[in-house]
Amino acid sequence: MQLREGTPADTAACVALFTASVHQLAASHYTLQQRHAWAPLQANMAFWQSHLSGLNLLLAEDARGLLGFIGYANDGHIDMLFCAPDAARSGIASALYAEAEISLVAFGVTYLYTEASLLAQPFFQRQGFHSLEPEKVQRGDISLLRYRMEKHLY
């Protein structure tokens, strides 16, 4: 596995991985309607290009292709962290997160935060994050539960 910085040319692959991850890995935590609201099968590529261009994007790849990605901001916000369904629970998310944290520490960040899905909350807890509060987010007329989480580095 190799890690590399993402580019605008990676948008379609990241969106496809995100969609597959939400629909397959999160199926045990969210209903079909919630997953469709969170990750529509017909993605708005203009939205995604804009959203990803505002983040530091790090990708994990091997000979099979894209295994996962993390998107984070220089203020310590971990915005997205997703793995391909066939690469889940194999250390990909941990490797991506560790590299992002190293970069953020080098940038001078001392506080990290995220909004973790029900599926992602245990992962972030293992990385040293603490849950602050549950929150409901609306996607159209569908409500999704997630957790605000934080981690103080020093």
DAPEMO-V574142 format. One record per backbone hydrogen bond with DSSP energy under -1.0 kcal/mol. NH is the residue of the N-H (numbers start at 1). CO is the residue of the C=O. E is the energy in kcal/mol with one decimal. If there is no record, write none. Layout:
[[NH & CO & E] [NH & CO & E]]
This chain:
[[2 & 61 & -3.1] [4 & 59 & -2.2] [6 & 57 & -3.2] [10 & 7 & -2.3] [11 & 8 & -1.5] [14 & 10 & -2.5] [15 & 11 & -2.7] [16 & 12 & -2.3] [17 & 13 & -2.3] [18 & 14 & -2.9] [19 & 15 & -2.7] [20 & 16 & -2.3] [21 & 17 & -2.8] [22 & 18 & -2.7] [23 & 19 & -2.4] [24 & 20 & -2.3] [25 & 21 & -1.7] [26 & 21 & -1.2] [29 & 26 & -1.8] [30 & 26 & -2.0] [35 & 31 & -2.5] [36 & 32 & -2.4] [37 & 33 & -2.0] [38 & 34 & -2.3] [39 & 35 & -3.0] [45 & 43 & -1.2] [48 & 44 & -2.2] [49 & 45 & -2.9] [50 & 46 & -2.1] [51 & 47 & -3.1] [52 & 48 & -2.9] [53 & 49 & -1.6] [55 & 52 & -1.7] [56 & 72 & -3.4] [58 & 70 & -2.5] [59 & 4 & -3.3] [60 & 68 & -2.6] [61 & 2 & -2.8] [62 & 65 & -1.8] [65 & 62 & -1.6] [67 & 60 & -3.4] [68 & 60 & -1.3] [69 & 82 & -2.5] [70 & 58 & -2.3] [71 & 80 & -2.4] [72 & 56 & -2.3] [73 & 77 & -2.4] [76 & 73 & -1.9] [78 & 113 & -3.0] [79 & 71 & -1.6] [80 & 71 & -2.0] [82 & 69 & -2.3] [84 & 67 & -3.1] [87 & 84 & -2.1] [95 & 91 & -2.2] [96 & 92 & -2.6] [97 & 93 & -2.9] [98 & 94 & -2.6] [99 & 95 & -2.1] [100 & 96 & -2.2] [101 & 97 & -2.8] [102 & 98 & -2.2] [103 & 99 & -2.2] [104 & 100 & -2.6] [105 & 101 & -2.8] [106 & 102 & -2.3] [107 & 103 & -1.4] [108 & 105 & -1.5] [109 & 104 & -2.6] [112 & 151 & -3.2] [113 & 76 & -2.2] [114 & 149 & -2.1] [116 & 147 & -3.1] [121 & 117 & -2.1] [124 & 120 & -2.3] [125 & 121 & -2.2] [126 & 122 & -2.1] [128 & 125 & -1.7] [129 & 124 & -2.4] [130 & 150 & -2.9] [132 & 148 & -3.6] [135 & 146 & -3.0] [137 & 144 & -2.7] [139 & 142 & -3.0] [142 & 139 & -1.5] [144 & 137 & -2.6] [146 & 135 & -2.4] [147 & 116 & -3.0] [148 & 133 & -2.6] [149 & 114 & -2.7] [150 & 130 & -2.1] [151 & 112 & -2.5] [153 & 110 & -3.1]]
